[in-house]
Structures are given as C-alpha cells and as structure tokens.
Amino acid sequence: MGCRSHHAKGDGRGVNRDDKAEIENETRVVQAGRRAEWTQGIVNPPVWRASTILYDSVADLRASGKRDTHHRLFYGRRGTPTQWSLADALTELEPGASGTLLYPSGVAAIATALLAVLSPGDELLLPDSSYDPTRALAGGLLARMGITTRFYDPMVGAAIAQLIGERTRAIFMESPGSLTFEVQDVPAIVAAARAHRIVTLLDNTWATPLLFPAIARGVDYTILACTKYVVGHSDVMLGSVTAGHGRYDALRTATYQLGQCVSPDDAWLGSRGLRTMALRLKAQGSAALQIAQWLKMQPDVARVLHPALPDCPGHDVFVRDFKGGSGLFSFVLDGGGEAARAALIDGLAHFGIGYSWGGFESLALPVDPHHHRSCTCWHAEGPLVRLQIGIESVDDLIADLDAGLARFRAAR
Ligand SMILES: *Cc1c(COP(=O)(O)O)cnc(C)c1O
C-alpha cells in the first residue's frame, strides 16, 4: 500500500507533498486523506463519532486550549479524523492549497466563505449567472449587514477591472453558470483582482478540482457543493471550501465562530463517494457530451448550452482552461411553451424530475433563467431544459429524449 509512505511526510494539513507532485488526480482521489494514523490499517477512515473528548488531568485540559487544535482531538465541533480525512483529501486535489473546511451544505460553504471575507461597507461583485441561493444570500443577509452586491456579466473577462471600486472587497465567480453555462475567464478576473488586492472566490461545483484546479489558477477560495459529484449518490448534503496560500486562517476563524461542522457519518459518505469521483466524472462527462451532440442535431432544439459545444458562451475559454466536461448541461427548445416542455419532461422514463445533480442517476429540470437576472437579459428561442446525465446507457437516455421531443412536437 503506497498510502503509508506517502503519508509519512507532510506539513500537518496533508497538502502539497513533494512526493505526490507527479501523480495523476485519478490516483490522488484513491489515496488522498488516508493517513495511517487515521485509518489504523482500515482502507477507508472509519466513522469517529464524538462530542466530548476526555483529558488526563486539569493541566492536560488547560494545555489543549492553548495548542493549535488543527488535526488534534479537542471537542467534537472541531472534527475527528473522519472529517479531517475528507478535508485533507480535497486539499490534496488542489495544488497550492493551504487547507479545506467542510460544511453541512454547499450553501453553508458559500455563506461562510463570504462571511470570512466581507465586512459592513464592503462591496461584492457577483456574476449574473449565479446559483439562485447565492443571489438570495447577497440580497438578504449580506445586504442586512451593510454589504452591497454589484452584479456583473459573467462574460466580462479582464474588463472586470472597470467595475472594481473603492469599496470592492471580493469577486465571486461560478464557472460555468449552473443554469445557462457561461464559462468565465477565471484567470483574467483573478489577474484583475490581484492587481487591486481583492479576494476571489469560485463556485467550482460543476468542474471539481479534477477538471479545473482552481487554486493553481490563482483563486483564493474554491467552493464545492460536495452534495453533487463528491458524494455522487444523491443521499448526503455536504459542502467544502479550499483556501489558497495565506487564506486558510481567516476561513477557519469564521467557520469556528459560526459553529459550522459536519457529521462524521456524512463526511464518511463523502470520502466513500470521492474514491470513485474520477471514474464517475469521466463516464458522466462523456455521456453528457454524446447526448448534447445528439440534441444539437434535433430540429426541435434551438441551442445546446454545453461548454464543449460552440453554442455555449465561453466555449473558447473552456477549451483553453478545462480538462474536460462534467455531466450537467441545458438545451433551449425551438419555440413551444410551458405545456409543451412539461409534456417532454413528464413522460421521460429514465430521467427523474428534481433539484440537485451529480448523482449516479439522470435528472431533467425545467429552468427559467429570466427570473434570476439583474444586469443581463436572458433571450431564448423557447423554454430551457437542464439535464443531469447519470451512468445509465447513453442509448437508453437518447431514446427517452427522442420520445420526449416527439411529445413536445405534438403538444406545441
Ligand atoms: C447545488 C449547488 C450549490 C449548493 O449546494 P447544496 O449542497 O445543495 O447547498 C451551490 N452551487 C451550485 C453551482 C450548485 O449546483
């Protein structure tokens, strides 16, 4: 087992071990976070449940409060080896990262990262393609705290520099946007932010570090809704934030002060999902691309919003920056309305109708992006359908969609 020797070295956070520099991420997701002292020889780190940790003496108890509690049992809220193992594994997938913290959902991860960075009077720049709960946080809690949000066109690129004002403190990115799939020029935005000493945050849920290593691209905080591809089985809520160089302590302080913590059982399921994430992403990415290409040829489909296809805004940036695509994309129907779209979706045999994505099973969702826009407009030839492609047979999924398009034609 190579794991033991790999894990003998390290800086205590399990990051950037030199002896791991040359291995591929497919190997990393198998080995990462499995430190010998946490696994005790068991392949997967077991579930360590705890609230109280017992000390040998009053002196021992007092000393524990003074030492760094990182990766040391202190109190259940600070975690046990079960949570540390998953956090460490996510750090190892991001070359250059300084540490990862876990959250009870992706939204909790986004909220904590923003609260770690922003103070009253600050301005946040948020892409107009943002995930709706991120917009709700900006317009709700952040606004109430005196933090203002300026929405920007996700395709802004280097011109973001012109939007940076005196009070701008952070730039949030989501690439691609999870409904309409605009691919952002993250390196250009990061360069502008650095020139103005502004913090950058990226919701990297679609690509994961396997397809877009965000910290290596200069992002300060990269966020995953682990609920999606890390967990991969549609049965756990989980989030993570991985911090770049010099950014970990501020995140940890905010996380502890907000009392954010994750159940060891959920972290364990996250670790279990992570081991197959590279395999699932490859299969789901390849199936999604085949289905997207098939949809593009159908006369009832006006546009396919998949970053690997030229119709998608930011396609050139995708080709330049990403190692591949994942399993989520949208298509625009050519005309038709709500009822025709419902006829398509309702009769699907192999696609569930529901929120979330990243699991092993396919989903279809009606989405209406114009409800979630502030500074850009959404124009489309017809209604939009978002597909999450699972690991079923591509032929079965295409036949199902073919029948769906026939229902759409009959109902429009
Ligand atoms: C689902 C999702 C989230 C939120 O994750 P939860 O675990 O559901 O809270 C954040 N960002 C994106 C892009 C998502 O799709």
Ligand as a Chemical Component Dictionary entry (heavy atoms), coordinates in Angstrom:
data_LIG
# 
_chem_comp.id                   LIG 
_chem_comp.type                 NON-POLYMER 
_chem_comp.pdbx_formal_charge   0 
_chem_comp.three_letter_code    LIG 
# 
loop_
_chem_comp_atom.comp_id 
_chem_comp_atom.atom_id 
_chem_comp_atom.alt_atom_id 
_chem_comp_atom.type_symbol 
_chem_comp_atom.charge 
_chem_comp_atom.model_Cartn_x 
_chem_comp_atom.model_Cartn_y 
_chem_comp_atom.model_Cartn_z 
_chem_comp_atom.pdbx_ordinal 
LIG C1 C1 C 0 -26.283 22.651 -5.569 1  
LIG C2 C2 C 0 -25.379 23.812 -5.739 2  
LIG C3 C3 C 0 -24.949 24.562 -4.643 3  
LIG C4 C4 C 0 -25.444 24.343 -3.256 4  
LIG O1 O1 O 0 -25.180 23.106 -2.722 5  
LIG P1 P1 P 0 -26.132 22.433 -1.615 6  
LIG O2 O2 O 0 -25.293 21.358 -1.070 7  
LIG O3 O3 O 0 -27.367 21.996 -2.327 8  
LIG O4 O4 O 0 -26.426 23.502 -0.593 9  
LIG C5 C5 C 0 -24.054 25.580 -4.875 10 
LIG N1 N1 N 0 -23.621 25.866 -6.109 11 
LIG C6 C6 C 0 -24.025 25.167 -7.187 12 
LIG C7 C7 C 0 -23.498 25.544 -8.519 13 
LIG C8 C8 C 0 -24.923 24.121 -7.040 14 
LIG O5 O5 O 0 -25.362 23.475 -8.117 15 
# 
loop_
_chem_comp_bond.comp_id 
_chem_comp_bond.atom_id_1 
_chem_comp_bond.atom_id_2 
_chem_comp_bond.value_order 
_chem_comp_bond.pdbx_ordinal 
LIG C1 C2 SING 1  
LIG C2 C3 SING 2  
LIG C2 C8 DOUB 3  
LIG C3 C4 SING 4  
LIG C3 C5 DOUB 5  
LIG C4 O1 SING 6  
LIG O1 P1 SING 7  
LIG P1 O2 DOUB 8  
LIG P1 O3 SING 9  
LIG P1 O4 SING 10 
LIG C5 N1 SING 11 
LIG N1 C6 DOUB 12 
LIG C6 C7 SING 13 
LIG C6 C8 SING 14 
LIG C8 O5 SING 15 
# 
